[in-house]
Amino acid sequence: MRTEAQTASNNHQVSLGVRENNGYYDFAIFLPGMKVCELRIYDLEKGEATEKLSLFALEEMPGMFTAHLAKRELPECFGYRYVAEEKEFLDPYVKYTVGREKFGMPGECFGVPDEEMSHKYYARKNKRTESYRPFFFRGDVRPRLAYQDMILYKLHVRGFSMTAPGVRHKGTYRGLLEKKSYLLELGVNALLLLPCVEFDEILSSEEIYGKLPGGIYAAQKERLTEPQKYRVNYWGFAKESSYFAPKASYAARPHQAASEFKQMVAGMHESGIEVMLEMDFKRVDNPNLIRDCLIWWVQEYHIDGFRYNTTLFPASMAALCPELAGVKLLSTSFSDIDEIQRVNGFGASCVRREISYPAPVWNQNAGSLFASPEYKPVLAEYNEGFLREIRRFVKGDEEMVGAVAARIERQTGNVGVINYLADHNGFTLADVYAYDIKHNELNGEENRDGTDYNFSWNCGVEGATKKKKILRLRSQMRRNALILLFVAMGTPMLLAGDEFANSQDGNNNAYCQDNEIGWVSWKELRANRDQFEFVKQLIALRKAHPVLHNKLLLRGMDYISCGCPDVSRHGTRAWYPDYSNYSRTLAILFCGKYALIDKKTPDQSIYIAANMHWEPHTFDLPDVSDGEELRFFLCSDVDCVQKTNVEQGELANEGRPRRFKVPPRAIALFIGQKTKSKKLDKTGENK
């Protein structure tokens, strides 16, 4: 058999993994530094190894092991694994797996050569006769959205629909597709999925408790009951992952996980929704494997982007892959931007040699603003900077005004910016304003796991309460944070359920909570329908006003001589921002004339007045420019909305107040309206 393997490598191009070739199966695995490797073929019906084939590294390709096996000599329904250094493991390039059909159930996993074999195994195991129906992409068109036009929504495929009413296939790719109408109603146009690759979700007691101090670990181990000796890894950041294979237990038909995943992606693309994956690559992974994995998901599953640690496979290396041209890459930071710029064009779609916009030209005859050709970077920074500073500002911390203003205006030109208020790791948005400290006791780690830095405030009572005053304040605090998220220049990202105050009961590290704590609680949608409608309103506002997702880089200057800079900061006095350490007030004006709704029509201006002090403050309303005045649109304080008698953004009385009293811990938002006269009525403060 060794001679056959060598012949295969000489006569055929070696492709890692397994593939069918003229009545044979070609197996190939690369294990640098290894001299011996064994291939084990399992008869899946019998559940035992029927063939153990010792392979040897090819002399001309050290570390490469291959086998060339006739299909007729193999069991009709077989799986395979490798053995090296007395350790049995899955093929790193395995594309399809069997053995983990039920989430959270211990079981041995095997690689299979194709999805049809997976279906055959499942049908025989369950004594079924259903036919195999693979899914093929036909006419799939990728949305190719620019970062500034995205409304990103992060979710866990299983947890998103487990409690969703009306969903037939709960916790699956098909269940996610069933919720597409909900996503469209909300206004979402891009998804970021927590790991969907095949991973070992069983955590042993050593993995769970081994990181605790010795005495605590020993005591825990002694008290463990049989069910506690393992725990479910719900999130998917696991020691063992098969990066090329979709998670079988996330499929309604586990034997057709690949087809169901493709069907989900195609269904989302049909409605203009992008699908991106979070990938948990390890430091021991070969960069070539990471590259091949990204290319596989793009070509086979039409994935639009990835979030992963770019220190393991630098973006500058991805820039040399034509297969990744136009694919979005999200990372905490990019240390190789200069190298990327040196590379000619990142597949003609990432960072051009000229990475900043040319100055826009004001055409006096046409009366319109012409920007440079549309520019779509594919890299985006994804870190907690926005989360930390917005949370601190909203809860009233000192010395935050300047930092928050910079976050709201933040653009980089060559890299997108992902802004979010909550991530899978940490408090949900509802818990940020319901808990001062984490409550991870149910994780079984003595509440030692999870971050202690949540920048949260319980609004006076820790956890659940029935006090209406506290509940009203918490709702208002969430609205404050959401307003700042959707008026910021970067790409807004919602954590699934944050639009209707989903809670994890104060658990900020729900990695092992495959239950009502970790799942999205859809009953909260009924209880907090007003917040859901508020988020819908903010998303619709952002989409309707390009000034809130400007394609031009902001300068803080009036460079088109319209009488107002593109962006300006204010305090309670117009044009005078207060950066003092005790200041908790900030106003920002985005001038609509620097963004076009169509080729000739400038947008309306947007003015945001934020008062994070526990006392009311009166803000001047600045003059925007000739022919436009600011009108009240919404306020995070519900009572303020009622007092001003506002419906759908229109004032009940004519004119506008020159000053506006913003209630304590509230944000008011104004939209510029056209006026017939330059003269403005001075009606004083609102009462």
Summary of the structure (lengths in Angstrom):
residues: 687
radius of gyration: 28.2
end to end distance: 89.6
largest distance: 93.7
contacts: 2246
relative contact order: 0.08
helix: 28%
strand: 23%
